[in-house]
Amino acid sequence: MGDQVSLQNIFEDFLNKKSIFINKDALTIRYTPKNIPHRDEQINTLAKILAPCLRLERPSNIFIYGKTGTGKTCVVQHIARQLEATAIKKEIPLKVIYINCNLKRVADTEYRLIAQLCREVGTEVPMTGLPTNEVYKAFFNSIDDKRQIIIIILDEIDNLVKKCGDEVLYNFTRINQELDNAKVSFIGISNDVTFKNNLDPRVKSSLSEEELVFPPYDALQIKDILTERANVAFAQDVISEEVISKCAAYAAREHGDARRALDLLRVAGELAEREGSDQVLEKHVDSAEEKIESDSVFEVIKHLPYQSQLVFYSGLVIQETKPPPIYTGELFDVYTEICKKVGSKILTQRRVSDLISELDMLGLFNAKVVSKGRYGRTRELSVSVSETNLDKIKVFLDEKIGISA
């Protein structure tokens, strides 16, 4: 009974205390701000590429890439909304369809993806059971009854290819050949800058008629983004400039990821509120950083494919013996030794290089290309995991890989 009373007190106290948040959603991925700082160039370029669709001309297919948290989805959705608003005002038949290819049951098979497209244009098809070409036909029939432009945004398109292969993209690029009235354009968004290298050349040329790169943000740019969002998210005088600067500095260190900075600010706010504080302090940011880093990094490493774990472990082993940088050649040598020790297949140097790129994209390695003059170019690496997590990760990988006796 006593426990229940104390629980009741916790909930009552929470409800009675004024929240430090006004709109917590402003610090999440769901929120699309009215103003997107430091992306004018990308916004203008993308808007100019898409503008012809307002004259019912099919715009070029666009491939957009950049690391996580560089504003790709935010910018694309912002422009899509403006485009649709203009089309409604001018009575132009235009529809934008957004699909996140990372969502299960939406884009894990070609069939489900086309079925989802059918639903987006108001045609119901069963989740399974029909031949795939029948589902395509249903999609064509539902959009080709009038002159219109359809823009299909495929976010995290690399996940679609991992699950379904690039045949589905080849089929997409030929959709316009099947249509008499409607015209379809694609925008592919990827966090993986190496993704395009492995595509079928036919897909590559038609999918990326135009390309747009989103560079990482620096600390000052992230600070501007956080300041704008904090003004929407928090009550007055809850957050100081120092706290925002600290969040920005943490995130800039982690590949200029604005999404991570927003997570940091949100979790810091939640920790402050839990503690009963009416201000978010620097200590709350430190605690939030520890919590987020520990949870996310360990989860990522736990779910890496075995060969990626071997490559990452090789980096850990080298960094224990000497300060960075680690060179790709020496990492490959250590990786080869570890593979022999645990009896694992040794991948080619080229494949290991691809895995290093993936680990860089995940934020586990920090890789930069340096010129060696007439000796060509190489990559310098360092392990991007905080000291506090290294022991836990090392123990886990020792057991997983089979190094420990």
N, C-alpha and C positions, 0 to 999 in steps of 0.2 A: 504493500500500500504506500509506504514511504517513498519508494522509487517512483511510483506513478505521480505522487504529489510533486516531487522535485522536477519530474519531466514537465508537468503542467506549468510549473514556475518558469522553466526555461523558455517554453513556448510563449507564455504570457509576457515575460520580460522582452523577448524578441519583438513581439507585436507592439508593445508599448513604447519601445525605444525608436526614435526617429532614424530611418535608414540613412547611411552616408551616400547611398546610390539614388539617383533620380531615374536613370535609364541604363541598367547594366548591359542591355543588349548592344549598346554602342561600343562595347569592348569585346564583341564576339564577331565571328565570321559571318553571321547572318545579316549584319547591319551593312547597308550600303550608304555611305555618307553623301551629302549633297555636293561637298567639295572634296576633291582628292588631291592633296598637295604633292608636288614634285613629280607629277606624271603628265604635265601639259603636252609634252612632245608626243608621248605614246597615244594620248587621248585624241590629239589633232590628227595624227597619222591614221589612226584606226577610223575616225569619223570620216576622213576624206576617202578612204578606201570603200567604206560602206555607203556613202552618200548616193551613188548612182541607183541604189535600190529604190530610192524615192521617185525615180523616173521609170520604175519597173524594169531597170536594166540589172542583169545579174552581176553583183560585185564579185571580185576575185575571192577564191578560197584563201583563208589566212591561217598561218601557223604561228602561234604565240608561245614563246618559252622564256623561262627565267626561274630562279630558285623559289622555293616556298616563301610566301610572305613578301613578295615584291609588287603586289597590287594587280596581278593579271586578271583574276576573276572580278575583282572590285571594279576595275576600269571597264571590262567588257560588259558587265551587267549595267553599269551606269550609262554607257552609250546605248545599249539595247533598249533601256527604258525610255531614253530621250527620243530614240528613233521611232519606237512604237507610238509615243505621244504625238510626234510630228505626223506620223502616218494617219493616226485617228483624226487629228485636226484637219488634215488635208484630204481625208477620205481616200487614202492610198491602201490597196489591199496588200498588207505586209504582216507577216507573223514571225516572231522570234521564239525558237524552242531551245530551252537550256536543259542539258542533261549532264549530271555528274557521273562519269564512268566508273567512279570508285564505289558507287552504291550497289550493294548486292540486290539481286532480283530485278535490276533495271538494265545493267549492261554486262552481265556475266556470260551471256551467250548472244550471238547475232540475232536469234529469234526474239529474245526478250527486249533487245534494244529496239528492233523495228516495231514490236508490239507497243512499246512505250511511245514511240513516235506516232503510231496510229492513235493512241489514246490522247496524245497532246493535240491532235487535230480533230478530235471528237468521234473517232471510229473505234468501237470496242472489238477486240479480237481476244480469243482465249489465250491464257498464259502459256499453254503448250498445246501440242496436238496437230497443228496444221503444218504442211510443208512450208519451209522458209520462203520459197518464191511466192506462195499464196499470200503471206503476210506482207511481202513487198508490194504485191499487186493491190492489196487492200489500202496500203499507204498511198500508192500512186493514184488510185481511183478517188481517194478522199481529198487529195489536194489539186488534182488536175481538172476539176470541173469549172475553173475560172482562171483568168490571168491573175497571178499573184506571185509575190516573192516570199520564199520561206528561208529564214536564216537559222541553221542548226548549230548551236554551240556545244561542242563536246569537250567538257572540262576533264582534266586528268586523262587525256586520250591515250597516254602510254599504258594505263591500266587496262583499257579496252583491248589494246593489241596484245598485252601479256595474256589476257584471258581468252581472246578469240582469234588471235593471229591477225595479219594485216589484210587478209582477203576481204574482211568486212569493209575496210577503208577503200579497197579497190572497187567493191560493189557500190559504195557511196559515191565515189567520184564519177560513176557512170550513170547515176540516177537521172541526170538531165536528158540523157539520150532517150529515156522512156517516157518523157513528158511532152505534151503538146502545148499546154497553156501555162502551167506553173514553172517557176525557175527556183532552183535550190542552191544555196551557198553554204559552205561550212567554215566554222572557226574552230580550230583545234587548239587546246591549251595544254601545255605540258610543263611539269616541274623538272623533267629530265632532259637536259640539253643534248645528251648523246642519243636520245630515242630515235631521232630521224635517220641516224646513220645506218640503222639496221633494216630500214623499210625497203620494200620492193621499189626499184627505181620508178616504175610507172605510177605508184602511189605517191612517192615523194614529189615528183614534178607536178602532179595535179593537185595534191593536197596543199602544197605550200607555194601557190602562185605568188603570194606575198608573205613576208616574214617580219615578225616584230619581236625584238628582244627587250626584256625588262631587266635592267641591271639591279643589283642589290642596293638598298638604301644605306647612306652613312648615318652616323650617330645624330647629326644635326637634323637631318631630314626625318628620322624616326621621332625625334623630339617634337618637331612640328606636328606630325601625325598624331602623336599621343596627346599633345596639348589640345588639339581640336576635339578629339574624342573624349578626353577627360572633362572638357567643358560641358559636353552633353551628358556624360555618364554620372558625374558626381555632383553632390550638393556643393554650395559655395564654401570656400575655405577648408575643404576637406583635404585637398592635395596641394603640395608645394612644388615649386619649380625644381627643387633639388631631387625630389622623389621621381619626377618625370625624367630628369636628366639621368638618374641612376638606371631606370628601366631602359632608356634609350641606349646607354652605354653597354649594358648587358646584351641587348639584342643585336647591336652593331657588331659586337665581338662574335656573335653567332651568325655570321653570313648576312647581316643586314636584313633580318627577318622581322618585318613589322607585325606580323601575326603573333609571333612569339612575344614581342613587346607588349601587345594588347593583352595577351594571356597573363603576362606577368603583372600588369597593372590591375587586372580584374581579380586575380588570386590574392594579390597584396591587399586589395580592398576587402575581399571576403575574410581574410585573416584578421584585419583590423576590426572589422565588424564583429567577428566572433569573440574578439578580445574585449569588446565594449568600448573601443577607442573611437573618438569622433574625428580622428585624422589618420590618414595613411602616412606612416613614417618610413624612414629608410630601412629600419630593422624589419618591417613587414615585407619590403621588397626582397631583402636578403633571404628571409624565410620562404617567400614565394619562389624565388629562383632555385633554392635547394629542393623544394618540393617538386616543382615542375621538372627540373633537370633529372632528378633521381627517378621519378616515375616514367618520364618519356624515354630517356636514353636507355634505361634498362629494358623497357618494353621493346624498343626498336631492336636492340642487340639480341634479345631472346628470340625474336621472330625472324631474324636474318636467315637466309639459306646457309647450309653448312659451309660451303666454299667461301661465302662472304665473311662468315665468322672466322675462318682460317686466315683470310687476308687481314682482317682487322686485328686479330690476335698477334699476327706477325708484326704489325705496327706497334702494338703495346710492348712486345718483347724488345724491339729496338729502342723505343723511347725510354725503357727502364735502364738501358745501358749507356745512353748518351743523349744530350739535349738535341732538339730538332735543329735543322730540318732532316727528314728521312728522305732518301732518294728512291725513286721507283725501282731502280736496279737492285739496291741492297734489300729492299722489301721483298722483291721476288726471290732473292737468294735465301732469305730467312724462311719465307713461305715454303720453298722447295724442301728445305731441311725439315720443317715441321710436318709436311705431308709425308715424307719418308718415315719419320718417327712414328706417326699414327697410322701409317698404311693407307693413306688416302690418295686418290687420283690427283696427279699434278696437272693443273690447267696450263695452257700456253701463256706466254708473257702478254700477248695481246688481250686475252680474256681476263687476265688478272688486272690489266690496265683498265678494262671496262668496269670491273668490280670496284676498283679504286674510285672511278668517277661516280659510281652509284653511292658509295660510302661518303663521298664528298657532298653529294646532293642531299644525303640524309643528315649531314652535319656531324658525322662521326670522324671524318678526316677533314682537315683544311688543306686543300691542294692549290698550289699556284704554279703556273708555267713560267720557267725562267730560261732565258737564252744563254747558251754556252758558246756564243760566237760561232766560229766555223765548225764546232763540234755538234751543232744543232740545238734542240731544245729538250729540256727535261722537266719533270714535275718535282717540286719540293713539297713534302707532306709533313703535317704534324697531327697528333691525335687531339681531337677537339672535345675531350671529356674532362670535366673538372676533377681535381684531385680527390674530392670527397667520394666520388663514385668509382674511382679506378679499382680499389681493392675488391669491392663487391663484384664488379664486372669480371675482373681477372679470375677470381675464385670460380665464378659461374662458367667462364670459358674453359678454364683448366679441366673442369669435370666434363663439360659438353664435348670438348674436342678429344678428350681422352689423354691429356698430358699427365695429369696427376695419377699417381699409382693407385 
